[in-house]
Amino acid sequence: MGLQYYLIRGFFTLLAAVIVTIAFALRTLKSALAKSGLVMLAQGPNEETMLGVIIQRYGGSEVLEYRNDVLNPSLDELANTDQVLVKIEATSVNPIDWKIRSGELKWLLPNTFPKILGRDLSGTVVAVGSKTHLLKVGDQVFGMPEKLKGTYCEYVRCCERSLTRKPHNLDHLNAATLPLAALTAYHGLVSVGKIKPGMKVLILGGSGGVGSFGVQIAKAYNSTVFTTCGTHNIQFVKNLGADQVIDYSKQKAAKELKNQELDLIFDTVGSKEDRDQCYELVKRGGKVITTLPINAKDNPHSLFTLIKGFADLALKNLYYYPTKRVPYIPILAPDYAHKQLDRIRELVEAGDVRTRIDTVFDLTDIQKAHEHSESSHVKGKIAINISPSSSTQGVVYADTIKCAIPGGIID
Ligand SMILES: NC(=O)c1ccc[n+]([C@@H]2O[C@H](COP(=O)([O-])OP(=O)(O)OC[C@H]3O[C@@H](n4cnc5c(N)ncnc54)[C@H](OP(=O)(O)O)[C@@H]3O)[C@@H](O)[C@H]2O)c1
């Protein structure tokens, strides 16, 4: 039996493993998400309501409804739990929000409406369950409620391990831009990538939400950072600390970095073409980590494109792992991530990681915020002001206001 036999056997074993993994992941996610983001609307005048944005069907940004009759999370269900009730001051928009809204992930999510979208929050703890020990009433917190519990609203009830104290040098709007994007970057580079001083790291897409935190986290770990972005973002990513910037509209990272032996590639774009071309740059024992195993060009995402993405992943691992020991690893931002959030707070308070707000929208303008995020050309993050009374003074915008607040990035 020759090498060919072992390769074919290896391929089919891997393919079977991928199919089992996808089936298992779908089942787990489906049951985890079955109760997620679900809300009730008030049926009578005596019920306690809050402001919030709901969707009652899949579709374009027009399905986002700003309402004043969303039922408050029940306090009764807080007793004897490790959950807290948070008054949300600010949230932000992430691509997952409009990917769920459009229905392109509906094969993964049950069709239960109404639903509140939104992953991030910064706010104040207003009630705690008797089994809590990390947080208390009055704490200013930021984080990502578990199981896709929505944050485009005034109150959310979630596990205290999904949150942590807000960085003291950030206001709520800036703090709300951190959770999902910074957690994804931290998880990819530190928890999975095991980044170390002196490593050479390529971040594909350094100017977006995940990428801009990725560049800063990689620099905080004293690595050499190469990154790609469009012409208009070159100065921005240099200000974040990138050592070499490749303009994706004019250059190819694979060509510009061909003499570099990379330890890590952190892909935040999902361009199969760019990722494939850069694979050869990774040295033996390195890693290729992606936030989007589906090819971004296969739009909208579907079960078929996911399977195609995972098949590509299996083939890459089959091809590169035996010779170069370079695994290709897709990641998901972790739930209950208070320890990673603590570390992110430390990095922010030390001035190693700064937030960068592209635009602030009021919750009433959530449709415009989604449309802006769907352009896929956001520089840093979009922040959403939940309380109409919250001030946006001191917030750092993309190319307009130039004012100094501790923690904010100005370019
Ligand atoms: N797996 C997870 O748990 C997880 C978590 C978070 C995000 N994600 C996924 O990761 C992706 C990125 O998320 P995000 O929040 O960072 O999105 P984002 O903020 O919307 O990213 C936009 C940025 O991407 C840049 N960009 C677009 N095409 C590019 C290219 N070909 N090369 C380099 N840069 C490019 C844009 O720069 P220009 O304006 O210069 O084009 C823009 O600054 C999304 O698909 C998201 O769904 C996954």
The ligand as a Tripos MOL2 file, in Angstrom:
@<TRIPOS>MOLECULE
LIG
   48    52     1     0     0
SMALL
NO_CHARGES

@<TRIPOS>ATOM
      1 N1        -15.8500   33.9170   14.5860 N.am      1 LIG1
      2 C1        -16.2850   34.8640   15.4020 C.2       1 LIG1
      3 O1        -16.6240   34.6420   16.5620 O.2       1 LIG1
      4 C2        -16.3230   36.2650   14.8610 C.ar      1 LIG1
      5 C3        -16.3310   37.3390   15.7570 C.ar      1 LIG1
      6 C4        -16.3070   38.6160   15.2340 C.ar      1 LIG1
      7 C5        -16.3240   38.8130   13.8480 C.ar      1 LIG1
      8 N2        -16.3800   37.7290   13.0370 N.ar      1 LIG1
      9 C6        -16.3890   37.8970   11.5740 C.3       1 LIG1
     10 O2        -15.1290   38.4670   11.2080 O.3       1 LIG1
     11 C7        -15.3020   39.4010   10.1370 C.3       1 LIG1
     12 C8        -14.7240   40.7530   10.5470 C.3       1 LIG1
     13 O3        -15.4750   41.2910   11.6230 O.3       1 LIG1
     14 P1        -15.2940   42.8260   11.9960 P.3       1 LIG1
     15 O4        -16.1790   43.1200   13.1320 O.co2     1 LIG1
     16 O5        -13.8380   43.1610   12.1140 O.co2     1 LIG1
     17 O6        -15.8800   43.4960   10.6620 O.3       1 LIG1
     18 P2        -15.7970   45.0060   10.1720 P.3       1 LIG1
     19 O7        -15.4170   45.9010   11.2830 O.co2     1 LIG1
     20 O8        -17.0490   45.3060    9.4610 O.co2     1 LIG1
     21 O9        -14.6080   44.9740    9.0950 O.3       1 LIG1
     22 C9        -14.5360   46.0210    8.1700 C.3       1 LIG1
     23 C10       -13.0830   46.2680    7.8110 C.3       1 LIG1
     24 O10       -12.6090   45.2300    6.9400 O.3       1 LIG1
     25 C11       -11.7120   45.8240    6.0190 C.3       1 LIG1
     26 N3        -11.6040   45.0370    4.8010 N.ar      1 LIG1
     27 C12       -12.6090   44.7160    3.9450 C.ar      1 LIG1
     28 N4        -12.1180   43.9470    2.9310 N.ar      1 LIG1
     29 C13       -10.7940   43.7850    3.1670 C.ar      1 LIG1
     30 C14        -9.7360   43.0970    2.4960 C.ar      1 LIG1
     31 N5         -9.9520   42.4000    1.3740 N.pl3     1 LIG1
     32 N6         -8.4950   43.1300    3.0410 N.ar      1 LIG1
     33 C15        -8.2520   43.8150    4.1790 C.ar      1 LIG1
     34 N7         -9.2060   44.5000    4.8570 N.ar      1 LIG1
     35 C16       -10.4650   44.4730    4.3630 C.ar      1 LIG1
     36 C17       -12.3180   47.1820    5.7430 C.3       1 LIG1
     37 O11       -11.3050   48.0720    5.3380 O.3       1 LIG1
     38 P3        -11.4600   48.9220    3.9780 P.3       1 LIG1
     39 O12       -12.5030   49.9690    4.2350 O.co2     1 LIG1
     40 O13       -10.1040   49.4790    3.7640 O.co2     1 LIG1
     41 O14       -11.8900   47.9430    2.9100 O.co2     1 LIG1
     42 C18       -12.9140   47.5860    7.0920 C.3       1 LIG1
     43 O15       -12.0450   48.4050    7.8480 O.3       1 LIG1
     44 C19       -16.8120   39.4220    9.8460 C.3       1 LIG1
     45 O16       -17.0850   38.5570    8.7720 O.3       1 LIG1
     46 C20       -17.4370   38.8830   11.1060 C.3       1 LIG1
     47 O17       -18.6940   38.2860   10.8880 O.3       1 LIG1
     48 C21       -16.3790   36.4600   13.4940 C.ar      1 LIG1
@<TRIPOS>BOND
     1     1     2 1
     2     2     3 2
     3     2     4 1
     4     4     5 ar
     5     4    48 ar
     6     5     6 ar
     7     6     7 ar
     8     7     8 ar
     9     8     9 1
    10     8    48 ar
    11     9    10 1
    12     9    46 1
    13    10    11 1
    14    11    12 1
    15    11    44 1
    16    12    13 1
    17    13    14 1
    18    14    15 2
    19    14    16 1
    20    14    17 1
    21    17    18 1
    22    18    19 2
    23    18    20 1
    24    18    21 1
    25    21    22 1
    26    22    23 1
    27    23    24 1
    28    23    42 1
    29    24    25 1
    30    25    26 1
    31    25    36 1
    32    26    27 ar
    33    26    35 ar
    34    27    28 ar
    35    28    29 ar
    36    29    30 ar
    37    29    35 ar
    38    30    31 1
    39    30    32 ar
    40    32    33 ar
    41    33    34 ar
    42    34    35 ar
    43    36    37 1
    44    36    42 1
    45    37    38 1
    46    38    39 2
    47    38    40 1
    48    38    41 1
    49    42    43 1
    50    44    45 1
    51    44    46 1
    52    46    47 1
@<TRIPOS>SUBSTRUCTURE
     1 LIG1         1 GROUP 0 **** ****
